[in-house]
Amino acid sequence: MACNPLIVALLSTAMLVTGRSATAAEPYRHAAKIDELVKPLIDSGTLPSVVIGVVDGGTQWIGTYGSVTADQPLPPTADTIYEIGSVTKVFTGLLLADAIRSGECSLETTIGEIVPSIRERNPTVGSSIQLWHLATHTSGLPRLPTNLQPADPLQPYADYDRRLMFEFLEGFKPTTAPGKPSGYSNLGMGLLGELLATRTRTAYENLLQDRITTPLGMKDTVIRVRDADRPRIAPPHKLDGTPGTEWQFAAMTGAGAIRSTARDMSRWIAAHLSPSEGELGNAIELAWQQHSAAAGDTFAMGLGWHIARDGSTRWHNGQTDGYHSMLMISRDLNAGVIVLSNSEAAEVDSIGETVIRLLAGNPIGPVATPGVMVDQKLSNRLVGRYQLTPAFILTITAKNGRLFVQATGQPQLKLVAERNTKWSIQGVVATLEFDLPAEGSAASVTLFQNGAVLKAIRLAD
């Protein structure tokens, strides 16, 4: 549902506050630099459209680039709607903080206290995993549940309901004790959203509206877009430019189901730079606090927030089947940035990081576009569908001289050549090695990831 959290070398230097009023008479001082940053990615076709919201001291600025679709050359606006993917997780973390401030639960509340059947059938999980573990990726739960088997591979979460989620937990045997970094878990954050909804006898969508978006005036931050607002949705695009799919959710809502706009997300940034007095402001402060320490390659965590290496900046990115987003907020800078695009391209993350560096007064360079140009004769021999299992297929495609891979139910990712037969996967610690004969198409491809070696056989065209 969202991109693997990239291990980004973020913000290790001191930062300076910048900003001036952005008006028609006096444009935002960094607008030209941001234009230079984004324009090559639009011109190259890497990104169809991008909207960037910057909150810089007392200045708020929104820049819009590209066209929402190639066949409908309409520019995006501050109110164009994008899926924000795993940026949803910081909203779920704030809902947990709000529930704690209102006395509905505590950080130490266990899964089993909210769903007794899980505790009764699996005491280890039901009595040991606490809510703060779910919000900080220290629960020991896997990235995704093993009983996630969608009827439609293009809608991997549409039919995964609460019953299936709880059934998985009732039989799950953890290998890592809760409280220690155990790996990024979409399941954990999806479960947290379901537990909070269960506790309050409502739906996650209602909690989101009642406790966050209505108080903050974020009218376009929703799970389901109203029919009247659908014309404002930027259609999703895979990396190779083909159409993506707008995802629907049943029980994983809290991990990645929110849609929003740059205007609304700028309000979110402002609310976190200067929290208001009252329950919601107090909840924002609780979610902002560090709740787990960095360990190895993992970041320290707030409730849902990654904490950058500078110890100040909070961030999260997100990726679904045709969208990518990056959110970064620094109280030291009194600034933040949101980047939204209707492409899966990880360059969106780089735009966000580079803008934050610009706001800090640091020198910046252009955003690199990973991947190498591929000879068409070679790409024709590698493209195709490769089957690991009947329900799990790797699809290799080529576009504009570059190669891409998409696994069933997952976003498309770029491939970067190490040699003709061996390719690394951008954003994932994994490689693909093709069995390429002297002539003709590759017969198979082997995936190397996390110590596993998995061979996929090429399917007939």
C-alpha positions in Angstrom: 0.0 0.0 0.0 2.9 2.3 0.7 6.5 2.5 -0.2 9.0 0.8 1.9 10.3 3.4 4.4 13.4 4.6 2.6 16.6 4.8 4.7 17.2 8.4 3.9 20.3 10.3 5.2 18.2 13.2 6.4 19.1 16.6 7.8 22.3 16.1 9.7 23.2 19.8 9.6 22.0 22.8 11.6 19.0 24.6 10.1 18.0 28.2 9.7 14.5 29.7 9.7 13.6 31.5 6.4 10.5 32.9 5.0 8.7 36.0 3.6 5.2 36.8 2.5 4.1 35.1 -0.7 1.7 37.4 -2.5 0.9 38.3 -6.1 3.1 41.4 -5.8 5.9 39.6 -3.9 6.3 35.9 -4.9 7.6 33.4 -2.5 11.3 33.7 -2.3 12.1 30.0 -2.9 9.5 29.6 -5.7 12.1 29.9 -8.6 14.4 27.3 -6.9 11.6 24.9 -6.4 10.5 25.4 -10.1 14.0 24.5 -11.2 13.9 21.4 -9.0 10.6 20.1 -10.4 10.6 21.2 -14.0 13.1 18.5 -15.3 11.0 15.7 -13.7 7.9 17.0 -15.5 9.6 17.6 -18.8 11.2 14.1 -18.7 7.8 12.4 -18.1 9.0 11.1 -14.7 6.1 12.8 -13.0 2.8 13.7 -14.7 1.8 16.2 -12.0 3.1 17.5 -8.8 1.7 19.8 -6.2 4.0 21.2 -3.4 2.8 22.9 -0.3 5.3 24.8 1.8 4.7 26.4 5.2 7.6 28.6 6.0 7.2 30.6 9.2 4.2 32.8 8.5 4.3 32.1 4.8 2.2 29.5 3.0 2.9 28.7 -0.6 1.6 26.1 -3.0 3.2 25.3 -6.3 1.5 23.3 -9.1 3.3 21.5 -12.0 2.5 19.4 -15.0 -0.9 18.0 -16.1 -3.1 15.5 -14.3 -3.3 13.3 -17.4 -1.5 13.3 -20.7 -4.8 13.2 -22.7 -6.4 15.9 -20.5 -3.7 18.5 -20.2 -5.3 20.2 -17.2 -2.8 21.6 -14.6 -3.3 20.5 -11.0 -4.4 23.0 -8.4 -4.1 23.4 -4.6 -7.4 21.5 -4.4 -6.5 18.5 -6.6 -7.1 15.3 -4.7 -4.4 12.6 -4.4 -4.1 9.4 -2.4 -1.5 10.0 0.3 -0.8 6.3 1.1 1.1 5.7 4.3 1.1 9.3 5.3 -2.3 8.1 6.6 -0.3 6.6 9.5 0.5 9.9 11.1 -3.3 10.6 11.2 -3.8 7.2 12.9 -1.0 8.0 15.4 -2.8 11.3 16.2 -6.1 9.4 16.7 -4.4 7.2 19.2 -3.0 10.3 21.0 -6.5 11.8 21.0 -8.0 8.7 22.5 -5.3 8.7 25.2 -6.0 12.4 26.0 -9.7 11.7 26.2 -9.2 8.7 28.6 -10.5 6.1 26.2 -7.3 4.1 26.4 -3.6 4.4 27.3 -0.4 3.7 25.5 -0.2 0.5 27.4 -3.7 -0.8 26.5 -3.3 -4.2 24.9 -5.0 -5.7 21.9 -6.8 -8.2 24.1 -8.3 -5.5 26.2 -10.2 -4.1 23.2 -10.8 -7.5 21.4 -11.1 -10.2 24.2 -11.4 -13.0 21.6 -7.8 -12.4 20.5 -6.5 -12.6 24.1 -8.6 -15.8 24.7 -7.4 -17.6 21.6 -3.9 -16.2 21.5 -2.8 -15.0 24.9 0.8 -14.2 23.7 -0.4 -11.7 21.2 -3.5 -10.5 22.9 -1.8 -9.7 26.2 1.6 -8.5 25.1 1.1 -6.2 22.1 0.2 -2.7 23.3 -1.2 0.2 21.3 2.1 2.1 21.4 3.8 -0.9 19.9 1.5 -0.7 16.9 2.1 3.0 16.4 5.9 2.7 16.5 6.5 -0.5 14.4 7.7 -2.4 17.5 4.8 -4.9 17.7 6.6 -7.9 16.2 3.8 -8.1 13.6 4.7 -8.7 9.9 4.5 -6.1 7.2 1.4 -7.8 5.9 -0.8 -10.7 7.1 -0.3 -14.1 5.4 -4.1 -14.4 4.9 -4.2 -11.4 2.7 -5.3 -13.1 -0.6 -7.4 -10.6 -2.6 -9.9 -11.7 -5.1 -8.8 -8.8 -7.3 -5.0 -8.3 -7.4 -5.6 -4.7 -8.5 -7.6 -4.1 -5.2 -5.4 -5.9 -2.6 -7.2 -4.4 0.4 -10.8 -4.1 -0.7 -11.9 -7.5 0.7 -9.5 -7.8 3.7 -12.0 -7.2 6.5 -11.9 -7.0 10.3 -12.8 -10.6 10.6 -9.9 -11.8 8.5 -7.5 -9.5 10.4 -8.6 -10.8 13.8 -8.5 -14.4 12.6 -4.8 -13.8 11.6 -4.0 -12.4 15.0 -5.6 -15.4 16.7 -3.2 -17.7 15.1 -0.1 -15.6 14.8 3.1 -16.7 16.5 5.5 -13.7 17.0 9.3 -14.2 16.7 10.2 -10.8 18.2 9.1 -9.6 21.6 7.0 -6.4 21.5 8.8 -3.2 22.4 11.8 -3.7 20.1 12.1 -2.5 16.4 10.6 -5.4 14.4 10.1 -4.0 11.0 7.7 -1.6 9.2 4.2 -3.0 9.5 1.2 -2.0 7.5 -0.7 -4.6 9.4 0.2 -3.0 12.7 -1.0 0.4 11.7 -4.1 -1.0 10.0 -4.9 -2.9 13.2 -4.4 0.2 15.3 -7.0 2.0 13.3 -9.5 -0.9 13.7 -8.9 -1.1 17.4 -9.5 2.6 17.9 -12.7 2.3 15.9 -13.8 -0.8 17.9 -13.1 1.0 21.2 -15.4 3.9 20.2 -18.0 1.8 18.4 -17.6 3.7 15.2 -15.7 3.6 11.9 -12.2 4.8 11.3 -13.6 7.3 8.7 -15.9 8.8 11.3 -13.1 9.1 13.9 -11.0 10.9 11.3 -13.7 13.4 10.4 -14.9 14.1 14.0 -11.6 14.3 15.7 -9.1 15.6 13.2 -10.3 16.9 9.8 -13.4 18.9 10.9 -11.6 20.7 13.8 -8.6 21.5 11.5 -10.8 22.6 8.6 -9.5 19.8 6.3 -12.7 19.3 4.3 -11.0 17.4 1.4 -9.1 14.9 3.6 -11.3 11.8 3.4 -11.4 8.1 2.9 -14.1 8.1 0.3 -14.3 11.1 -2.1 -17.7 12.6 -2.6 -19.2 12.1 -6.0 -19.3 15.9 -6.5 -15.6 16.1 -5.8 -14.5 13.2 -8.0 -13.6 15.5 -11.0 -10.8 16.9 -8.8 -9.1 13.5 -8.4 -5.7 13.3 -10.2 -5.9 9.9 -12.0 -3.2 7.4 -10.8 -0.2 6.5 -13.0 2.3 3.7 -12.7 6.0 4.4 -13.2 5.8 3.4 -16.9 2.9 5.8 -17.5 0.1 3.2 -17.7 -3.0 3.8 -15.5 -2.9 2.8 -11.9 -5.8 1.9 -9.7 -7.5 3.9 -7.0 -7.4 1.6 -4.0 -10.4 0.7 -1.8 -10.0 -0.5 1.8 -11.9 -2.6 4.3 -9.9 -3.1 7.5 -6.5 -1.7 6.6 -7.8 1.9 6.4 -5.6 3.3 9.2 -2.5 2.2 7.2 -3.0 4.0 3.9 -6.6 4.9 2.8 -6.7 8.7 3.1 -7.0 11.1 0.1 -6.1 14.8 0.5 -5.0 18.0 -1.1 -2.0 20.3 -0.8 -4.2 23.0 0.7 -5.5 20.6 3.4 -2.1 19.2 4.1 -0.7 22.7 4.5 -3.2 23.2 7.3 -2.0 19.9 8.8 1.6 21.2 8.7 0.6 24.5 10.3 -1.3 22.8 13.1 1.8 20.8 14.0 4.1 23.7 13.9 1.9 25.7 16.3 -0.6 23.3 18.1 -3.6 25.1 19.5 -4.6 24.9 23.1 -7.1 22.2 24.0 -7.5 18.5 23.5 -6.4 18.3 19.9 -3.4 20.4 20.4 -2.4 18.3 23.4 -2.9 15.2 21.3 -0.7 16.6 18.6 2.1 17.2 21.2 1.7 13.6 22.5 2.0 12.1 19.0 4.9 14.4 18.2 7.0 13.1 21.2 9.5 10.3 20.7 8.1 7.0 21.8 10.8 4.6 20.5 14.5 5.0 19.9 16.4 4.6 16.7 18.1 1.2 16.3 20.4 0.3 13.4 18.7 1.4 10.2 15.4 2.1 11.8 14.3 5.7 12.7 13.2 6.8 16.1 9.4 7.1 16.2 6.7 9.3 17.5 3.1 7.9 17.2 3.1 7.2 13.5 5.9 9.7 12.8 9.4 8.8 11.7 11.9 11.1 13.4 14.8 12.1 11.1 18.5 11.9 12.1 18.5 15.5 13.2 16.2 14.6 16.1 13.8 17.3 15.1 12.2 16.7 11.7 9.1 14.5 11.6 8.3 12.8 8.3 6.4 10.1 6.5 6.0 9.1 2.9 3.4 7.1 1.1 2.9 5.1 -2.1 -0.1 3.4 -3.6 -0.8 2.0 -7.1 -0.3 5.3 -8.9 0.4 7.9 -6.3 3.4 9.0 -4.1 3.6 11.6 -1.3 6.2 13.0 1.1 5.5 15.0 4.3 8.2 16.7 6.3 7.8 19.1 9.3 10.6 20.7 11.3 9.8 22.8 14.3 13.5 23.9 14.5 12.9 25.5 11.1 9.3 26.5 11.8 8.6 25.0 8.4 7.2 22.0 6.6 6.6 20.6 3.1 4.1 18.3 1.5 4.7 16.9 -2.0 1.8 15.1 -3.8 2.0 13.3 -7.2 -0.1 11.0 -9.3 2.9 8.8 -10.0 4.5 6.1 -7.9 8.0 7.7 -8.5 10.3 7.8 -5.5 11.6 11.1 -6.8 8.8 12.7 -4.8 10.7 11.8 -1.6 13.8 13.5 -3.0 11.8 16.7 -3.8 10.5 16.9 -0.2 14.0 16.3 1.3 15.5 18.9 -1.1 12.9 21.5 -0.3 13.5 21.1 3.4 17.3 21.5 2.8 16.5 24.7 0.8 14.4 26.0 3.7 17.3 25.3 6.0 19.6 27.5 3.9 21.6 24.6 2.7 22.9 24.3 -0.9 20.8 22.0 -3.1 21.2 20.2 -6.4 18.9 18.7 -8.9 16.8 15.6 -8.1 18.5 12.6 -9.7 16.4 10.1 -11.7 17.6 6.6 -10.8 17.9 3.9 -13.4 19.9 3.5 -16.5 18.8 3.6 -20.1 18.3 0.1 -21.5 18.9 -1.1 -25.0 15.5 -1.9 -26.5 16.7 -5.3 -27.7 17.7 -6.2 -24.1 14.5 -4.9 -22.6 12.4 -6.9 -25.0 14.1 -10.1 -23.8 13.4 -9.3 -20.1 9.9 -7.9 -20.2 7.1 -10.4 -19.3 5.2 -12.0 -16.5 7.1 -14.3 -14.1 5.2 -16.6 -11.7 6.4 -17.2 -8.1 3.1 -18.8 -7.1 -0.3 -18.8 -8.7 -1.2 -15.8 -6.6 2.1 -13.9 -6.9 3.4 -12.8 -10.2 6.3 -10.4 -11.0 5.5 -8.2 -14.1 8.5 -6.7 -15.9 7.7 -3.8 -18.2 9.8 -1.2 -20.1 9.0 2.5 -20.8 11.2 5.3 -22.2 14.3 3.1 -22.1 13.9 2.0 -18.4 12.7 -1.2 -16.7 10.1 -1.6 -14.0 8.8 -4.4 -11.8 5.5 -4.9 -10.2 4.5 -7.7 -7.8 0.9 -8.8 -7.5 -0.9 -6.3 -5.3 2.1 -4.0 -4.9 3.2 -0.7 -6.5 5.5 -0.6 -9.5 9.2 0.0 -8.8 12.2 0.9 -10.9 15.0 -1.5 -11.7 18.6 -0.3 -11.7 21.1 -2.4 -13.7 24.1 -3.9 -12.0 24.7 -5.9 -15.2 22.5 -7.1 -18.0 21.1 -10.0 -16.0 21.2 -8.6 -12.5 19.0 -5.6 -11.4 18.5 -4.0 -8.0 15.0 -2.7 -7.1 14.8 0.9 -6.2 13.5 1.6 -2.7 13.8 -2.1 -1.6 16.8 -4.1 -0.4 16.3 -6.7 -3.1 17.7 -7.8 -6.5 16.4 -9.7 -9.5 18.6 -12.0 -11.5 17.4 -13.1 -14.9 18.2 -16.5 -16.5 19.0 -15.1 -19.9 20.0 -17.5 -22.7 22.3 -16.6 -25.6 19.2 -15.8 -27.6 15.6 -15.2 -26.9 13.6 -14.2 -23.8 14.6 -14.8 -20.2 13.3 -18.2 -19.0 13.0 -17.2 -15.4 14.0 -14.6 -12.8 15.2 -15.1 -9.2 14.3 -12.7 -6.5 16.9 -12.2 -3.7 15.4 -10.5 -0.6 15.9 -10.7 3.2 17.9 -13.9 2.8 15.2 -15.6 0.7 15.9 -16.9 -2.8 12.8 -17.3 -4.9 12.6 -18.4 -8.5 9.8 -17.2 -10.8 9.1 -19.0 -14.1 8.3 -16.9 -17.2 4.7 -17.3 -18.3 3.8 -17.7 -21.9 2.8 -14.4 -23.6 
